């Protein structure tokens, strides 16, 4: 018998699934909660990973498109069953000037989900999250906005785009962002949601999304609060506890090793969780109403334009009818 006859047949190449739908943002507008609620549906597959930025390469200048990277990206969805709708959640795709076109090129029949939030409250919530994630160190939003503007003027060429767009008006140019998707996808493939509706009735919004994705909308919906807005009491203490938890540096690793030797895993996990909940984080302080009013005055034109574009009175819903 020849060697070729003895050889086992080659295993079939895995089928790579390009996502059927994309939740493209905006950040801090319920995208993570929607991700968590949708992934329990038997006809939907969503990977654990959020925010791949695969179609927004300009946000990661070191990244380069290649067939290998495409294979790695598609491998995220390899566990999906053939009958499932496959999705991706990447909030950065809304602000990206290139993501819409790149998605349309690879998957022209994709369905797009956008969630929009009142601009001033979005920026405030974003600032609190950036503090929690150690991206921001300035606890005062007004000063953080001012410092960013100074830095952008000092380093206009070198300022990274992801920082440049942190609090700037570009982040809330919603008409421009949504229009990029309408330019490359038919209107029936783009669903624009409003954060207030999602907050008011999670279940109703999720069922609306399920119908949009053309899957069964009758299964029970498990309401989830994910990625809530919190106040970081002390950025330094937050970073210290995070370093101990992650074991950064020889001193941190030594402390962590000692803790692990003396305490069970569950107790360590619950203890660190309690520290983060009760010592590091607290309920956000009431917003600076003077700053919120200033931001709303700045963004009123955008809200008026968005109301006209979507055919919905967001001026009244978001309280801009009283903003002079």
N, C-alpha and C positions, 0 to 999 in steps of 0.2 A: 504494500500500500504506500502511495506517495505521501510525501510530507504535507502536500497541499490538501490531500484527502483527510489527513489526521487533524488538520487545523480546525479549531472551533470556529463557527461562523462569527463574523464581527458583530459586536453589539450595535443595535441601531443608534444613530446619532440622536441625542435628546432634542425634542421639539422645543424651539425657543418661542415664547409668547411675547409679542409686543403688547403693552397694556391697551385694554379696550377703552379705559377712561382715565382721566387725570384730574385730581383736585389741585388746582394751581394756586390757591391762596385766596385772600390775603392772610399773612401771619396774624396771630392773636385775634382771629375771627372765628374760631371754632373748628379749624381744619383738623386738629388732632382729635378732638372729641368726635367729629364725624368719621374720621378714620377708625377709631375704636368701635363705634357703633356699627359701622358697615361690615367690619371684618368678621362679625359673628354670623352674618347671613350665609347660608349654605351655598348660595349661587355666586358668591363674591370671594375673590382671593386678593388680599392686600398683604404685602410683606411687612415684617416688623419695622424695617428701615423707612424713615421719612426723610425727605429732603436730599435726594441723590444729586440734584443739580445737573443731571446728565445732559439735559437739553438747554442748560443755561451756563455754558462753558465760560462765558465772559466773566462770570462771578468767581471763577477759579482759574486765574491766568496760567497756572502751572499745568493745568489739564490739557490734554491734546486728544482729539478724536482719532480713533483707530478701530479696526475690526475687533481687536482683542478687547478693548474697553466696551464695545457694543456687546460682545458675548458676555462679558462680566455683568453688564447691566441687565441683559435679558435673563441671565441665570437667577436673578432675584425672584423671578416669577416661575421658575422651573417646577415648583411643587404644585402649581395650580392644576386642577382637574380640567379635562377638556370642556366640560359643560359650564365651567365657572367664568364669570366676567373678571378680568384681571385689571387691577388699578394701581396707580401710583399717587402718592401725596407729596408734593414739593411746593411749599408756599412761595419759594423764590421765583417760580415760573411766571407769576403775575407781573412782577416788576421787570423781569428780563425782557429786553427788546428783541431777543432772538428766539426764545423758547417756543413761542406759538408757531413760527414758521418751521422750526426743526421738528416739532411734534407732527405737524401737518404733512411734512415730507415723508416721515417714516410711517405714520398711521393717519391717513386722510379721513378715515371714518371714525376717529376717536371722538369720545364725548368729553366735554370740558365742564368742570364745575368750579365756579368762582363764588367766594363769600366776601362781601364788603361790609366794613364797619365804619361808623362815624369817625371822621379823620382825627379829631382831637383826642378822643378816648383811645383810638388805636395807637397813636404815638405815645400816650401816657402808659398804656399797657405794655407796649414794646420796650419802653425805657425800663420798666420794672423787671421785665424778663431778661434784658441785657445785663442788668445788675446781678440777677440771680445766676446768669451764665458766665459771669466774670468778663464779659466783653466791655461793659461800662463800669466805671468806678465813681463817676460823679452822681451823687444821690439826688441832686436837685435838677429837675428836668429843664427848667429855664436856663440854668447855667450850662447844662450839658448841650443844649441847642446852641447857645452862644459860643461855647468852646469849639464845637464842631465847625461852626461857620468861620471862626478865626483860623482854625487849622486848615480848612479847605482853601482859604485865601492865601495862606502861607505856602502851602504845598499843592498847588492845583494840578500839577502833572503827576505827582507820586502818590496822591491820596487814593487808597484802594476803593474800588467802586462800592464794595459792600459796606464800607464805612461812610463813604461820601453820601450814600443814600439812606443813612441811618434815620435821621429825623427830617430830612429835607422835603420840600413840597413834591419832589418827584415820587415819593412813596405813596402819595394819595392822589395822584393824577389818574383817578379811576376810569374816566372815560377813555383816555389814551390806552390804558392797560387792557380794558375789555375790548376795545375796538380792534386791537391787534389779533384777538382770537376771532372776532366776527369777520375780519378781513380774509381769513384763511379757512374758516369752517362755516358751514351753513348755520343759520340761526337755530334750527332745531337740534343742533349738536352742542349748543352752549347754554348752560343753565347758570343764571346769576341769582344768587341767594343774598339775603340781607341778614346780617348777624342778629339783629333785634328779633327777627322772626324765629331764628334758630333757638335763641335764648328763651323766648317766650313759650315755645312748644317744640322741644326736641323731636318728639315722636312724629309729629305731623311733617316736619321738615325732612326727616330721614325717609319717611314713606314717599314724599315727593321725589327725593333723589332716587329711590328704588324704582319708581315708575319711569323716571327719566332714563335709568339704566336698563329698562325693559326686563326687570326681574320681578319675581313674586314680591308684592308689597304687603302680604298678609301675616308673615311670621311676627312673633312678639319682638319688640324693640327693647334692648337693654340700655337704658339711659346711663350715660357715663359723663362725668365731669373730668376732663383731662387738661393738664397744663394750666391750672388756675393761676390767675394773677395774684402774686404775693408781694409783700414788702420785705426786702433784705434788711434786717436790723443792723448788721455790721458786715460790710464786704470783707474786711480782714478776717473776722472770725469765720465767716462763711468759707473763705478760701482755706483757712487752717483746717477746718473739719473736713472739707473736701479733699485736701491733701492727705490727711490721715486715712481717710476712707480709701483713696486710690493708692496709697503707699508711695507717694512721691518723695524722693530723696532718701538718703540713708537713715536720717533721724526718724522720718515718718515711717519708714519700713520697720525700724526697730520697735517703735511704739506699737505699730499695728501687729507685729509678730507677738509682742507681749500680751496684747489684748486678746488675740486669737488663742493663745495658749491658756488663758485664764477664764475665758467665757465661751459658752456655746454659740454656734453660728446664729441661731434664731435670736438669742438675746442681744448679740452684737448688732444684728440688722434692726431689730425693734428699737434698741437704744439709740442708734444713730438716727433712725427715723424720727424718734421723739425729740432728739436734739434739734434736728433741722426744722421740725414743725413748731416747736415751742420756744426755742431760743434764737435760732437763726432767722426764721421767717415769722411774719405776723400779717395781720390784715393791712391792706394798703391804707395809708393816711388819706383823708379826704383830698380830692384834687385841689390844686391852686386855681380857684375859680377865675381870678383875674387873668392868669395865663391861659386857661381854657377858653375864655372869651376872646383873647387876642388870637389864639389859634383858629377859632371858628370864624372870626372876621377875615383872617387870611385865607381860609379855605371855602368861604361861602360861595364864591364864583364856581368852584369845582363842584360843590354840592348841587347848585342850581343846574349846571350843565349835565350832571349825572341824572338828576330828576327828569330832565327833558329827554335824555338819551334812552333811559329805561322806561319812560312813561309812567313813573311813579313819584308821588310827592314825598321825597326824602327831605325836603326843606322843612316841612312840618314835623315829620317823624323824628328827625334828629335835632329839632329845636332851633333851626337856623332862621325861622320866620321872625324871631324876636331879635336877631343879630343885626345891628345897624351897619 
